[in-house]
Amino acid sequence: MESMAFIFTGIGSLIALAFSFAKFRSVRNAPEGTPEMAKISKSVSDGANAYLRRQYAGVLIFFAVIFAAMVCMAFAGMLSWFTPFAFLTGGFFSGLAGFVGMRTATMANCRTAHAASRSLNSGLRIAFDAGTVMGFTVVGLGLLDLTIWYFILNAAFSALPMAERLTQITANMLTFGMGASSMALFARVGGGIFTKAADVGADLVGKVEAGIPEDDPRNPAAIADNVGDNVGDVAGMGADLYESYVGSIISTAALAVAAGYSIEGVALPMFIAALGVAASLVGTFFIRTEEGASQRNLLKALRTGTYISAILIAIAAFAAIKILLPEHMGIYAAVFAGLVAGVVIGAMTEYYTSDTYKPTQKLAEASETGSATIVISGLSLGMLSTVGPVIVVGIAVLVAYFCSKGAAGTFSQGLYGVGVAAVGMLSTLGITLATDAYGPIADNAGGIAEMCGMPREVRERTDALDSLGNTTAATGKGFAIGSAALTALALMVSYVDKIHQIDPGFEFNLAIDNPIVLVALFIGGMLPFLFAALTMDAVGKAAQSIVVEVRRQFKEIPGLLEGKADPDYATCVDMCTRSAQKLMVAPALIAVVVPVAVGLILGPDGVVAMLAGNTVTGFVLAVMMSNAGGAWDNAKKYIEAGNFGGKGSRNHKAAVVGDTVGDPFKDTSGPAINILIKLCSTVSIVFAGLVVVMHLL
């Protein structure tokens, strides 16, 4: 039966990719709108494609260097010869997932704007269908990569006994998690720097200084802003959640070996993920709304689909465990705990970031006394919002561990349950990611509606969809961060197991009074703050250049502000591209260099402690930054809807400043921290052999 589970996983990947292609064709066949709308959409698409070509060219150098290092380690007997190639495929599929999502999003923006001219529901359907392409491409490619590598490695190690064969299979599969995480980090950081540099520059000079609307065609940074939504919030996010998805599955599969669950335990997380494809597919057909729907109604429409998917996978997972591990039904509690934790974290994120609830409304009210108070209130809101997710993840971990372990189980069986909880949380990623990717598409549609001077009711509909997208994007980030915490725990255990495979006699000393552990905890705890500082500073530097350029064009191009001349959009796009490519390198290298350096100096004990400190502070900081940024953005939109003075008021200008501060919080630093957490873990696992041989302490 377990072999059928792997075949079913492959079938699930093909179903996901086929459904994604069908949705892609549906979006492509929708009318583009006027020639002017199509022209603007093409400008955004050309800018996004040019950026990704330059980014992938730079990332290729990084992958070549790491691949060469892995080949040298393979020659020295520290790695399997399959490992370098697994690393490459992980990076390739992660980048491909982001690229497909970005191409679809840039195609869908004008079509969404045109559909919104007919009705709110039409606009919602086009944007959501385009988001569905991203969601199902990610899960389809993820399951395809897993299935291909399983059968290759199973054939390559077929002569080994089952236990040893599974150890080799899962150890090699963990490596393509490193490739996926590496690509995701570059995509998230580079795309985040691009999008927020353009956004900050456009807002500060256009809306605050010049007093013109958002996405006004007179703003030289308007096209760069729309390009940034696609390269950061779509391509970057797709690569991000691809690595979250495959990371949770392969880390759980690795734990199955240590738990003694043999091939059935390895197959279970893949089987549940494949069932999640079907559950997500069904859920997509329940998302629709009516004309004039409020934000609460729009949220309900999207929640209906995700909740139906969660219920279906809860039922299907019970059957899967009954088939593969019938004597260990306590594992079902772990799956259920992960599902519930994902839903609850999403609801908490929605509560703190949606303008239909009190926290964001009160944040908007803080604009009455200026920019400083709205910034202070936003930081407070973000910090407060961390309490709930920490408690929820803590409860999920305890439930998953003790229910999976049972009365007579082992420590490893309990940890396997924690990994399964992460798989459960991400099992409906197809539809969850669709609701996330939908947001930037709606945002771009609003920009096109503004730049083309479409009727007021069209902009009102796209604004409603955009505001909803801010909330769903924040929910998606909370979801990804929560799953990262659970996956990181599983990867830490995989690291310990890897050390014991390399050196069975090694004894860990993880007591808190061990000075190596204490120092490494501090290093790990500091790492997310260093990473956030570098990425925030990168956005600040890039945004400064855009601010100067936009001011220059307003000053030097005669008639620009009067609408009698066209701005130079291409210069802003090129400046953002060059800044992002240059400034993304230092933050991205941290996740690779620090784990290896800590291991070589402090040894395996130090690595485990560093990973623990990195996971704890990274999880909390990422939640805080993402939620604060989402709340600032929606507080601004709440004022723009006519509250507290509306657009152009003193309150609005204060809210724009708050939103500007929040932009790199929610779209650059915050969501990239969850990749940092997992990449540090996978890098540690890959270079474990080097650390065992060469560490100083």
N, C-alpha and C positions, 0 to 999 in steps of 0.2 A: 504493500500500500504506500510505503514511503516513497518508492520510486515514482508512483503515480502522482504524488504530491509535487515532486519536482517538475514533472511534465505539465501538471496543472498550472504551476507557476509560470512556465513558458507560455502556455495558452493564455493565461491572464495578461501577460505582457503584450501579446499580439492583439488581444481584444482592446486593451487600453490604447494602443497605437492606432488601431483601426477606427476606434471611436473618435480619437483626436483628429485623425485625418478627415473623417466625415464632418466634424464641426468646423475644421479649417475650410473645407469646400463651401460649407453653408455660409460662413462669414464672407469668404471671397466673392460669392455670388450675390451678396447684398449690394444694392446700389451705393456708389461712392458719394453721390450728391452733386453739387455744382462743380464746374471745372476749377474754380478757385479753391474749393475745399480739397479737391484731389491734389492740386498743386502744393498746398501747404502740407498735406499728409506726405507727399513725396519728399518734400524738403526735410521733414522730420525723419523719414525712413532713410534717406541718403546720409544724413548726419549720424544716425545710430549705426548704420552699417560701416561707415568710415571709422567710427570710434572702435567698434568691435574688432575690425581688421587690425588696427594698431595695437589694441590690447592683447589680442591673441598672439600677435607677432612677438610682443614683449614677454608674454607668459611662456611662449615656446622656448625661450632661452632658459628660463627657470627650470622647466621640465627637463630640458636636455642636460642641465648640470646635475639635477637630482638623479636622473636616470643613469648618468655616468657613474655617480657615486654608488648607486645600488649595484651596478654591474661590477664595480671593484669589490664591493662587499660580497657579492656572489662568488667571485673568483677566490676570495679568502675563506669561503665556506660559512660566512655569517648569515647569508640569505639564500633562499631557494632561487633558482634561475627563472622561475615564473614571476617572482615578486616585481622586478622592474617593469615587466610588461603589464602586469595587473595595475600598477601605478599609472601607466600611460592610459589604459582604457578607462580607468576611473575619471581621470581628468578630461578625456575626450568626451565621454557621455555627459558629464556634468556641464561642460561648455556647450555641447550640442543642445541639451535641454534648454539652456538659457537662450541660445540663438533662435531656436524654433519659436519659443514664446515671444521673443522680441520682434521677430518678423511678423508674427500674427498680430501683435499689439499695434504695430505701426500701420498695418493694413486696416485694422478695425477702427482706428480713431475717427476718421471722417465718416465711415459707415455708421458708427454709433451716433455721431452728431446728426446725420441725415435721418436716422431712424427716430431720434428724439423729436424731430420736427413733426412726426406723425403722432407719437404717444410716448408716455413715460415707460410703459411696459416694453414697447419696441426697442427703445434705447437700452433698457436693462437687458433684454434678451441678447442683443448683438454683443454688448460688452461682456456679458457672462459667458456666452458661447466662445468668445475669443479667449477668455480666461480659462475656460474648460480645455482648450487646446493645450495651454501650458500645464494645467494640472495633470491631465492624462498622459501627456508626453513625458513628464517627469517620472511618474510611476511606471509607465510602460518601458522606458529606457532603463530605469533602475532594475526592474524585474528581469528584463532581457539580459542585462550585464551579469546579474547574479546567476541566472540559469545557464548561460553560455560557460561561465567560468566554473560552475559546479561540475558540469559534464566533462569539460576539458581536464580538470584536476582529478576527477574521479577516475577517468581513464588513465591518466598519467601515473597515478599512485595505486592502481588496481592490484598490484602484487602485494601490497602491504596489508596487514591485519586491519580489520574495520576501525578499531579505536585509533591506531596510528595513522590510518588513511584520513580519517576525519580531522585529526589534529593538523595534518599537512594542508588539507583543503581549506579549513577555516583560517589558518595562519596566513595563507597566501591571499585569500579573499579579503582579509582585513586591510591589505595593502592598497587595494583600489579605493578603499575608503579614504586613504591619505591623498590619493590623486584627486578624488572628487572634492575633498576639503580644500586642497591647495587651489584648485581652479575656482571654487566658490569664494574663497577669501579674496583673491585678486578681483573677481567679478564684483563682489559686494563692495569692497573698499574703493576700487577704481571707479565703478559706476556711481557709488555714493558720493565720492568727491565731485565728480562731474555734475550730477544732478543738483546737489546742494549749492555748489558754487554758482551755477546758473540761476537757481531759484533765489538765493540770497541776493545776488546782484540785481536781478530783475525786480524783486520786491523793494529793496532799500532805495534804489534810485527811482524806479518807476512809480510805485504806489506811495511811498513815504515822501520822497523829495518832489517828484513831478506831479503827483496827485492824479495819475491816470489809472484806469482799471487794470486788474490782473489780466494777463494775456493780451493786452492791447497791442495791435499790430505796429504801433509806433515804438514799442520797446525793443531795442536791439537784442536783448537777451531772451525774447519770447520763444524763438525757435529752439535755442539752446536749452531752455527750461523744459520744453516738450520732449526734446531728444533725451535729456537727462532722466525723465520719468521712465523711459523705455530701457536705457542701458543700466540704470540703477535699480529701479523698482520692479522691473520685469526680468531682464536678462540676469541681473545679479541675484534676485530673489529665486529664480528658477534653479540656478546653480547651487544656491544655498540649501534649498529644501531637498534637492536631489541628494546631496551628501548627508543631510539629516536622515532621509528615508533609508538609503542603503546602509548608512552607518548603524542605525538601530537594528536592522535585520542581521547584518554580518556579526556584530558584536554579540548578539543573542545566540546566534548559531555557534560562535566560539565558546560561549559559556555552557552550551548544551553538552559539549564534550567533557568539560570538567565536572559537570553534574552527573555524568554517567547515563545520559539519555540517548546516547548513540545516534543513529541516523534519523530516528523519529524526532528527536529533539532538535536536530539541525533542520529538518524539513518543516517543523511547525511554524516558525516565524515567517518563512517564505509562503507557506500555504495560507496563513492568515492574511498576509499582504495581498495575495492573489484574490482571495475572497473579498477583500476591501475594494478591489477594482469594481467588482460587480455591484457591491453596495453603493459605492459612489456614483456609478453610472445610473442606477435607479434614482438616486436622490436628485440628480440634475433635472429630471423631468417635473419636479415639483416646485421649481422656482419661477414665479410669475407675480405680477402685481397689477394694480389698477391705476388709472389716471388720478392725479391729485393725491397720491399716497403720501403719508407723513413719513418722517425718518423712522419712526417706530414700526410703521407698516412695511417699509422697505427692509428693515432689519429682520422682521418676522418672516418675510418672503425668503430671504437667504437662509435664515435659521431653520425653516421648515425642511429644506433639502438636506442640510447637514445633520439635523437630528434624525431624519428618516434613515440616512446612511448609517449613523451610529447605532440605531436600533437593529438594523439588518445585520451589521457586522457582529453585534453582541450575540445575536442568535446563531449566526454562522460559525463564530469562533467556538461556541460550546460544542457544536457538532465536530469541528476540526480536532479539538482536544480529545473528544470521545473516541474518535477514530485512531489518532496517532499515539496518544498517551492516556489511555482509559484509566490506568491505575494512579494517575496524578491529576485528578480533576481540580485540585486546589489551584492549579495554574490558571484556571478560568477566572478566578478572582483577580489574578494579576492583570489579565487582559481587560477585565471589566473596570478595574481600578484605573488603568491607563486611559481607557475611553472616557470615563467620568471625569478624570483629572483634566483631560484636554478640553472637554465641554465646559467645565467650571472655570478653568483659566481663561477660556475665550469669553465667557460671560462676565468675568471680573474685568477683563481688559475693556470690553464693551462698556461696562458701567463707568469706568474711569475716563474713557476717551470719547464717548458719544455725547453730542450736545442735547440728547433727549433726557439725560440724567443730570442730577444736581452737581456733581463735581465739576464738569466742564462749564455748566451754566454759572456756577460761582466763580470759576476762573475768569470767565468773560466779564463778570461783574467787577473783578479786581482791576479792570482797565479804567474804571472811573477815576482812579488816582494815579494813572500813568503807567509808563513802561516798567519801571522798577518793581512795582507791586505785582504786576501780572507775571513777571519773571520769577519773583519770590514765591508766589502762589503756585506757579507751575512746578517749580522744584519740590515744593512741599507735597503737591499732589502725586508727583512721580515717586517720591520716597515712600509715601503712605501706601501706594498701590503695590508695593513689593510684599507686604505682609501676607495677603491672601494667597498669592501663588506659592510662596515659600511653605505655608502651612499645607496647601493642597498637595504639592509635590512630596512633602514629608509624609503625609498620610498615605499617599499612593505607594511610596517606597516601603513603608512598614507593612501595609496590607499585602502588597505583592510578595515581599520577602517571607513573612510568616505564613501566609496561606499556601505559598508554593513549597515551603520547607515542610509544613505539616508537623505532626508531633514527633515523628521519628526520622525526618529527613536530614539532609546534610546542609552545611553552610553554602556549598556551591549550588544546591538545588534552590535555595532561597534567592541567591543572586541571579540565577536564571530567570526566576519570576520577575525580578526588577527589569531585566532586559525585555521580557515579554510585555511588561507594562508599557515600555517605550514603543514597542511595535504596535500595541493596541492603540496608543495615542495617535500614531501616524498612519494607522491602517486605512483611514478614510481621507488620505491626503489628496486624492484625485479631486474631490469636491471642495475640500478645505482650501487648497491652493487656488482653485478656480475662483473662489470668492475673494481671495487676496489679489490675484492678478487682474481681476476685473477693475480694481480701483484706479490704477494708473491709466487704463484705457478710457475710463469715464473722465478722468482729469484732462487727458489730451483732447477728448471730444469737446469738453467745455472750452478749451483754449481755441480750438478751431471755430466753434460757434461765435466766440468773441471776435476773433480776427477776421471772420467773414461777415460780421455784422448781421447775424441771423436774428430773427424776431425774439423779443424779450422772453416769450414763453419757452422757447427752445433753451435759452441760457438758464432759465429757472429749473428746467428739467435736468439739464446736465449738471447744474450746481447741486441738485438733490442727489443725483447719482454719485457725484464726486465726494460729497460729504459722507455718504454711505461708504464709499470706497476708502476714505480715511479711517473709518471705524473698522471695516473688514481687514484693511492692511495691518492696523494695530493688533487686531485679534490674531491674524496669521503670524505676526512676529512673536506675540506672546506664546502661541502654540509651538512655534519653532524653538523658542528659548526653553520652554518647559520640557520639550522632548530632548533638547540638548543636555539638560541636567541629568535626566534618566540614562541617556545613552552614554554620557561621560562616566557615570558610575560603572556601567557595564564594561566600558573600555579600560577603566583603571584595573578592574579585576582581570581582564584579558592581559594587561601588562604584567601583573603578578604571575599569572600562569605562564606567560612567555619566558619570563626570567627563570622560572623553575624548569621549563623545558630545556633551556640552554644550559643551566647549571642546577641540577636536581638537589645539590647539597647547599645551595644558598639559603641563608636564614635572614628574613627581614626583621629589622628592629624599628618598628613604627611607633614606639612609645613617645609621648609628648615631651619627656625629659631628655630625649636624644637630641643633642644640639644640631645634628645634621637635619633632622626632621623639622625642628623649630625654624631654622634658617630657611629651609626650602618652602615651608608654609608661608613665610613672609614674602618670599620671592613670587610664589604662585598668587598670593593675594594681591600683590602689587601689579602683576602682569596686565590684568584687564584695564587698570587705571592708566598704565603707560600706553597701552594700545589705544584707549579712548583719547588720551591726550594727543597722540600723534595724528590720529584721524581727524579730530576736531581742529587741530592746528592746520592740517592740510586743507580742510574746507575753508578755514579763515583766510589762508594765503591765496587760494584759488579765487575765492569770492572777492577779495580786495582788487585783484586784477580786472575782474568783470565790472565791479563798481566804477573803477577808473575809466574803463572802455565805454561803458554806457554813458557816463557823464560827458566824455569826450565827444561822442556822437551827437548827444543832445545839443552840445555847444557848437560843434563845428559843421554839422550838416544843416544848411539853411532850410527852414520850413518843416523840419522833422516833427516837432511837437504840434505843429498845426495840421499835420496829416498831408502836407503838400510834397513830401519827399519820402523815399523808402530808406529804412535803416540798413546797415550792413550786418545782416544776421550771421553770415559765414565766419566773420572774424571772431565773434563770441563763441561759436561752436568750436572753432579751431583752438582758441585759447583754453577753453574748458578741457578739450581733449589732451592737449599738451600738459596742462597742469595735473590732470588725473593720472596720466601715464608716469609722470615724474614722481609725484608725491605718494603714490600707492606702494612704492617699493619698500620703504622702511617699515611701515606697519605690518606688511605681509611677511617680511623676513623674520620678524620677532617670533612668530609661531613655529618656525622651523629651527631657528638658531638657539633659542633659549632652552627648550627641552633637551637638546643634544648637549649644550654647554653644562647645564645642571647635572645631567647624567655623567658626563666625563669628569666633573669635579666632585660631586657629592654622592655619586653612585645610585643604585636602584632605590635605596631608601629615600634619597633626596627627590628622585623623580616622582615617586608615589605621593610624597608630601606636597611637592610643587603642583601636581595635578589636582590634589584635593583643594588646596588654597585657590587655585585658578578657577575651579568649578564653582566653589561657594561664592566668591566675590563676583565672578563673571556673571553668574545667574542673576544675582540681585541687581548688579549695576545695569545689566542689559534690560531687565524689566523696568527699572526706574527710568532709564533714558528713553526707551520706546514709548512708554505710557505718557511720560511728561510731554514728549514731542507730539504725540497724537492728540493730546488734550489741548495744547497750545494751538494746533492747526484748526481743530474743530471749534475752539473758542472764537477764533478769528471768523470762521464761517458763520457761527451763530450771530455775531455782530453784523456781518454782511447781510444776513437775512432780515435785518431791520430792527434788531434788538440793541439797546444801549447806544442809540444814535445812528446806527447803520453805517454804510460805506462813506468814507471821507471824513468821518467825525474824529474827534480827538481820541475817543475810545478805540476806534478802528485802527488808527495809527499806532497806538500802544499795543494792540493785539498783533499787528503785523510784526512789531519788534519781537514780541514773545514767540510768534511763529518762526521768525528768522533764527532765534536762538534754538528753537526746537527742531528745526530742519535737520541739522547734522546729528542731533540726538536720536531721532527716530529713523532716519534713512541712511545713515553712514555708520556711526559708532555703535549704537545699540544693537542693531541686527547682526553686525559683523562679529560682535563679541561671542555669540553662540557658536560661530564657526571656529573662532580662536580656541574655545574650550575643547572642541572635538579634534581639531587639527593637532593641538599639543599632545593629545592622547595617542592619536594614530602615529605621529612622528616618533613618539617615545617607544611604541611597540616595534616599529620598523627598525629603529636603531638600537634596540635592546641588546643585540649581540655585540655591537661595538662598545656599549657601556659596560657590559660584564667583563670584557677583556681589558679595557683601558682606563676605568675610573680610578681617580686618585685617592679618595677617602672611603 
